[in-house]
């Protein structure tokens, strides 16, 4: 029995992969921008986006990039 040939795309990334990569980069830029929000030192007792929100946004951006690269 012959194995059916798999369709091979000459380009490993599709349009959806590139769009997801762009979204991931935008999320990373937003996350790093949040790190710069308070231009002065913030005490850990005071709520600051740089301390609480920015790390999670950056992790989300990196996760989006990994998903875009590994997606078929």
Buried (B, 14 or more C-beta within 10 A) or exposed (E): EEEEEEEEEEEEBEEEBEEBBEBBBEBBEBBEEBBEEEEEEBEEEEEBBBBEBBEEBBEBBBEBBEBBEEEE
